Amino acid sequence: MDESRGIALAGKVLALATTAGARSAEVSVSIAHRFHAEARDTVVARLERSTSRSLFLRVFRDGRKATLSTSDFSDSGLRHAVERAVAQADFVAADQNAGLPDVTGSDDFDLRLADSQLAQRESAEKVDEALALEQLIRAADARVANSSGSHYSDVAAVTALANSNGFAAAYEWTRAGRSTGPVALDGDTKRTAHYGTAGRHLADLEPAGSVAATAVRRAVDLFGARKPPTMRVPVIFERDVAASILDDLFAAVSAANVAVGNSWLSGQIGNRVGSDLVSVTDDGRIPKGLGSSPFDGEGVATQRTTIFEKGVLRSFLYDSYYARKLGAATTGNSTGGGVGPSNFYLEPGSSSLAELIAATPLGVLVMDTIGFATEHASGTYSRGARGFFIEGGELAYPIDEFTIAGQYAAMLAGVDAVANDLRFDASVVSPSFRVAEMTVSGN
């Protein structure tokens, strides 16, 4: 399905909704062609090729909203589904904040979201890539005895959206990725690691050899890991772990959580929360960004929004519903059913990760975290972790089976160094950064 056919289908469903009695309506259509190959040792463990299609409808009647999701695009299926959705709206409580966005829009700015080369690749070539990546991790170190799988995947899709206020637009997008998870034997202990790369364009992916080398190094460097002492020291979060912290931070600035009191940042707009090094941005207009799009899930033009400016909280992220509820303006962050990130990231610094380590006389480098223990209302952070003990500005020895804990407010205020290793390989990303002091619980 191309863009024009997607818009036409959305318009057809809008007409059905109006005929059925909807006062206003919105239709989103998506068609995606997906491929995934997983290799283990010398065999293909999983091979998937599919075409998925989905249609999401929101209808409004006198402040009452009903939604519908379907993959049945037949004329009769769509007609019956739309009629049911409109009828169901009468049984929903009225909500003065429900409704289409007040302003929608898109433009012709080329975000370079689609790679035409992906469609030209043969399936056999993609399978061979997964097999080759698996062999690369096993050849890199004799101690790699197994893996959790080496993967290649891609998707080529069209997203179209139209509403009864006259908005109608569509865009094509692609995504490709390769990743691997080596398992190395440290005596009787299995050391596992994972590393991957993703992008809109195949040419932007990290080379397979580099992916394999990084993944294997992360596994074997933990050989001989031991539990550290319990202490209060500086903690450096490597970029992948730092991104998970930014993911929790996004939850705190999401208006959906702020509106129900499930955010430790409620009431903090205009206040200093982080150090001067904490500048956080959400930008849906980055060319080739994995979170980029010309418009959000309800047809509002995406934008660049400053969340934190040198430690000061400037804005939450909104869709139209929560913007009305909280007396703000949408930031173009609707997913169609809630609030989501575009390209949400911490602004990078000028130092390398190696320079951050060298500037840390005593501390911990966190390379991986385990478990989930974030309390969003209070801002409490606690994770099991693996990484390295830093002594004299060098990685002294690997450590595991320890916990790092703190309060998000104190963590952001304590950020005293940010690295320059930011890479846009997900919708929520971060460079490595150091917190001046946190609790490390070990022996």
C-alpha positions in Angstrom: 0.0 0.0 0.0 1.4 3.4 -0.9 0.7 6.7 0.7 -2.3 7.7 -1.5 -4.0 4.4 -1.0 -3.6 4.7 2.8 -5.1 8.2 2.8 -8.0 6.9 0.5 -8.7 4.0 2.9 -8.7 6.4 5.9 -11.1 8.7 4.1 -13.4 5.9 3.3 -13.7 4.8 7.0 -14.2 8.5 8.0 -17.2 8.6 5.6 -18.6 5.4 7.2 -18.2 6.9 10.7 -20.0 10.1 9.7 -22.8 8.1 8.1 -23.1 6.0 11.3 -23.6 9.1 13.4 -20.2 10.2 14.6 -19.9 13.9 15.3 -16.2 13.7 14.5 -13.7 11.0 13.9 -10.1 10.1 13.3 -8.6 7.1 11.3 -5.1 5.8 11.4 -4.0 3.1 8.9 -0.7 1.2 8.9 0.7 -1.5 6.6 4.0 -3.0 7.5 6.2 -5.6 5.7 8.4 -7.3 8.3 11.4 -9.7 8.1 13.3 -11.3 11.0 16.0 -14.0 11.0 17.6 -15.5 14.1 20.7 -17.7 13.9 22.2 -20.0 16.5 25.4 -21.8 15.9 25.2 -22.8 12.2 21.4 -23.0 11.9 18.5 -20.6 11.4 16.6 -20.9 14.6 13.7 -18.6 13.5 12.6 -17.1 10.2 9.7 -14.8 10.0 8.3 -12.8 7.1 4.9 -11.1 7.4 2.7 -8.3 6.3 0.7 -6.8 9.0 -2.1 -4.2 8.6 -4.0 -2.3 11.2 -6.6 0.4 11.4 -7.3 2.4 14.5 -10.5 4.6 14.7 -11.5 7.1 17.3 -15.1 8.4 17.1 -16.7 11.2 19.2 -20.3 11.9 20.0 -21.1 14.8 22.4 -17.9 14.4 24.4 -18.1 10.6 24.4 -15.3 8.7 22.9 -15.1 5.1 21.5 -12.2 3.4 19.8 -11.8 0.6 17.4 -8.8 -1.4 16.2 -9.1 -3.9 13.4 -7.1 -5.7 10.7 -10.2 -6.6 8.6 -10.2 -4.2 5.7 -13.1 -5.8 3.8 -16.0 -3.5 3.0 -18.5 -5.4 5.2 -16.0 -5.8 8.0 -15.2 -2.1 8.1 -18.8 -1.1 8.0 -19.9 -3.4 10.8 -16.9 -2.4 13.0 -17.5 1.3 12.5 -21.2 1.0 13.3 -20.4 -0.9 16.5 -17.8 1.7 17.6 -20.2 4.6 17.0 -23.0 2.9 18.9 -20.6 2.1 21.8 -19.8 5.8 22.3 -23.3 6.3 23.7 -22.4 4.1 26.7 -19.3 6.0 27.6 -19.3 8.9 30.2 -18.9 12.3 28.6 -15.4 13.9 29.0 -15.0 17.6 28.2 -11.4 17.0 27.2 -12.1 14.3 24.7 -12.0 15.3 21.0 -9.8 15.9 18.0 -6.8 18.1 18.3 -7.5 21.8 17.7 -4.6 22.2 15.3 -3.2 19.6 12.9 -0.5 19.8 10.3 2.4 18.4 8.4 4.9 19.7 5.9 7.1 18.6 3.0 10.3 18.6 5.0 12.2 15.4 4.1 12.9 13.5 7.3 14.5 10.7 5.3 12.5 8.1 7.1 12.6 5.4 4.3 15.4 3.5 2.8 14.6 2.2 -0.7 17.5 -0.2 -0.6 15.8 -2.4 2.0 13.1 -3.5 -0.5 15.8 -4.6 -2.9 17.6 -7.0 -0.6 16.9 -10.7 -1.1 15.7 -12.7 1.9 18.6 -15.1 1.5 21.0 -12.2 1.9 19.4 -11.2 5.2 19.5 -14.8 6.5 23.1 -15.0 5.6 23.8 -11.8 7.6 22.3 -13.3 10.7 24.4 -16.5 10.3 27.5 -14.5 9.6 27.0 -12.5 12.8 26.6 -15.6 14.8 29.9 -17.0 13.4 31.7 -13.7 14.1 31.0 -13.8 17.9 32.1 -17.5 18.1 35.3 -16.8 16.2 36.1 -13.7 18.2 36.9 -15.6 21.4 37.2 -19.3 22.1 35.4 -18.8 25.4 32.1 -18.0 23.6 30.3 -21.3 23.9 26.8 -20.4 23.0 24.5 -17.4 22.3 21.0 -16.2 22.9 20.8 -15.7 19.1 22.1 -13.4 16.4 19.5 -11.4 14.6 18.8 -9.4 11.5 15.4 -7.7 11.1 13.8 -5.0 9.0 10.4 -3.4 8.4 9.1 -1.2 5.6 5.8 0.5 6.2 3.3 3.2 5.4 1.3 5.2 8.0 -1.7 7.3 7.0 -4.0 9.4 9.1 -7.1 11.4 8.4 -9.7 13.1 10.5 -13.1 14.8 10.0 -11.6 18.3 10.4 -10.0 17.9 7.0 -6.5 16.6 7.9 -5.2 13.8 5.6 -1.5 12.8 5.2 0.8 9.8 5.1 4.4 8.9 5.1 6.6 5.9 4.4 9.2 4.6 6.9 11.7 1.8 7.3 13.8 0.4 10.1 16.6 -2.2 10.2 18.6 -3.7 12.9 21.2 -6.3 13.8 22.1 -7.6 17.2 23.7 -10.6 19.0 23.9 -12.1 22.5 27.1 -14.2 23.2 27.3 -16.5 26.1 30.9 -17.1 27.4 32.0 -19.7 29.9 33.9 -18.3 33.0 34.5 -21.7 34.6 31.1 -22.8 35.7 29.7 -19.3 35.4 27.9 -18.2 32.2 28.7 -14.6 31.2 26.0 -13.1 29.0 26.0 -9.9 27.1 23.9 -8.2 24.3 24.7 -5.6 21.8 22.9 -4.3 18.7 22.5 -1.5 16.2 19.4 0.0 14.6 18.5 2.7 12.1 16.1 3.9 9.4 18.7 3.2 6.7 20.8 0.1 6.3 23.9 2.1 5.6 23.7 3.7 9.0 23.9 0.5 11.0 27.1 -0.3 12.8 29.1 -2.9 10.8 28.5 -6.6 11.8 32.1 -7.0 12.8 31.9 -4.1 15.2 28.6 -5.4 16.7 30.2 -8.8 17.3 33.4 -7.5 18.8 31.5 -5.2 21.2 29.1 -7.9 22.3 31.9 -10.4 22.9 34.0 -7.9 24.8 31.0 -7.1 27.1 30.8 -10.8 28.0 34.4 -11.8 28.5 35.4 -8.6 30.2 33.2 -9.7 33.1 35.3 -12.8 33.7 36.3 -13.1 37.4 33.7 -10.5 38.4 33.1 -10.2 42.2 30.8 -8.3 44.5 32.1 -4.8 45.4 32.0 -3.4 48.9 29.0 -1.3 50.0 30.0 2.4 49.5 29.0 5.9 48.4 30.9 6.7 45.3 30.6 8.3 41.8 28.7 6.2 39.4 29.2 6.3 35.6 26.3 5.0 33.5 27.4 3.7 30.1 25.2 5.0 27.3 22.9 2.0 27.0 22.2 2.0 30.7 21.9 5.7 30.7 19.2 5.4 28.1 17.1 3.3 30.5 17.4 6.1 33.0 16.2 8.5 30.4 13.3 6.1 29.7 12.2 6.4 33.4 12.7 10.2 33.1 10.3 10.3 30.1 7.7 8.6 32.2 8.0 11.4 34.8 7.6 14.1 32.2 4.7 12.4 30.4 1.5 14.4 31.0 -0.4 11.2 31.3 1.4 10.4 34.5 1.5 14.0 35.7 -2.3 14.3 35.4 -2.9 11.4 37.8 -0.2 12.3 40.3 2.1 9.4 39.2 5.2 11.7 38.6 7.7 13.0 41.0 8.0 16.0 38.8 4.4 17.2 39.2 4.4 20.9 40.1 8.0 21.4 39.2 7.8 23.4 36.0 10.2 26.3 36.2 12.2 24.8 39.1 15.8 23.7 39.0 15.9 19.9 39.3 19.1 18.9 37.7 22.7 20.2 37.4 23.7 22.6 34.6 24.7 19.6 32.5 21.2 18.3 32.4 19.6 19.5 29.2 17.0 17.1 27.9 15.2 17.5 24.5 12.4 15.7 22.7 12.7 16.2 18.9 10.4 14.6 16.4 12.1 16.4 13.5 15.6 14.8 13.5 16.3 13.4 10.0 16.4 9.6 10.0 15.6 9.5 13.7 13.9 6.4 14.9 11.4 8.5 16.8 10.9 11.0 14.0 7.7 11.5 12.0 6.1 14.5 10.2 3.0 14.3 12.5 2.1 12.4 15.7 -0.6 9.8 16.3 -3.4 12.4 16.0 -2.1 14.5 13.1 -0.4 17.2 15.1 2.9 18.3 13.5 5.9 17.1 15.5 8.3 19.6 17.0 11.4 20.1 19.1 10.6 20.6 22.8 13.0 21.5 25.5 12.3 19.5 28.6 15.2 20.4 30.8 17.3 23.5 30.1 20.6 23.4 32.1 18.8 21.6 34.9 15.6 23.7 34.9 12.4 21.8 34.1 10.7 23.7 31.2 8.0 21.5 29.9 6.1 18.2 30.1 5.1 16.3 27.0 1.5 16.3 25.9 -1.0 15.0 23.5 -4.2 16.9 22.9 -6.3 15.2 25.7 -3.8 15.8 28.5 -2.9 19.3 27.2 -6.6 20.2 27.7 -6.7 18.5 31.0 -3.7 20.4 32.3 -4.3 23.7 30.6 -1.4 23.4 28.2 -0.7 23.0 24.5 0.0 19.7 22.8 3.7 19.1 22.0 2.9 16.7 19.2 3.6 13.6 21.3 0.4 11.6 20.8 0.7 7.9 20.1 -3.0 7.8 19.1 -3.9 6.3 22.5 -1.6 8.2 24.9 1.7 10.1 25.2 4.9 8.8 23.7 8.5 10.0 23.1 9.8 11.2 19.7 13.6 11.4 19.9 14.0 11.9 23.6 17.6 12.4 24.7 20.2 14.0 27.0 22.3 16.6 25.2 25.9 15.2 24.9 29.0 16.7 26.4 32.5 17.0 25.0 34.4 14.2 26.8 34.7 10.6 25.8 33.7 7.8 28.1 37.4 6.9 28.6 38.0 10.5 29.7 35.1 10.2 32.2 36.7 7.1 33.6 40.2 8.6 33.8 38.7 11.6 35.7 37.2 9.3 38.4 39.7 8.4 41.1 37.3 5.9 42.8 33.9 4.8 41.5 31.8 2.4 39.5 31.1 2.0 35.8 27.7 0.4 35.2 27.4 -1.6 32.0 24.2 -3.4 32.6 21.2 -3.4 35.0 18.9 -6.1 36.1 15.3 -5.9 37.2 12.8 -3.1 37.5 12.5 -1.0 40.7 11.4 2.5 39.8 8.8 4.2 41.8 7.6 7.0 39.6 5.5 8.9 42.1 8.3 9.3 44.6 11.2 9.1 42.1 13.0 6.2 43.8 15.5 4.4 41.7 17.0 0.9 42.5 18.6 -1.7 40.2 20.8 -4.7 40.3 23.9 -4.1 38.2 27.0 -5.4 36.5 30.1 -3.4 35.6 33.5 -2.4 36.7 35.2 -1.0 39.8 37.2 2.2 39.0 40.4 2.9 40.9 43.0 5.5 40.1 41.1 6.5 37.0 41.3 3.0 35.5 39.0 0.0 35.3 40.4 -2.1 38.1 38.3 -5.2 38.0 34.8 -6.4 36.9 32.0 -6.5 39.5 28.5 -7.9 39.7 25.7 -8.9 42.1 25.5 -5.3 43.5 22.7 -2.8 43.7 22.7 0.9 42.9 20.1 3.1 44.4 19.1 6.8 44.8 16.4 9.4 44.2 16.0 10.7 40.7 16.1 14.4 41.9 19.4 13.8 43.6 20.7 11.8 40.6 19.9 14.6 38.2 21.3 17.3 40.5 24.4 15.1 40.9 25.2 14.8 37.2 28.8 16.2 37.0 30.0 14.9 33.7 28.4 13.9 30.4 30.2 12.1 27.6 30.0 12.6 23.8 28.9 9.1 22.8 25.3 9.9 22.0 23.9 7.8 19.2 20.3 7.9 17.8 19.6 4.2 17.6 16.3 4.2 19.5 13.6 6.7 20.3 15.0 7.2 23.9 18.8 7.6 24.0 21.5 9.1 26.1 25.3 9.6 26.2 27.2 8.1 29.1 27.1 10.3 32.2 28.5 10.4 35.8 26.5 11.0 39.0 28.8 12.5 41.7 27.7 10.1 44.4 25.3 7.2 44.8 24.8 4.2 47.0 26.4 1.0 45.8 25.3 -2.0 47.9 27.5 -5.0 47.7 29.3 -6.9 50.5 
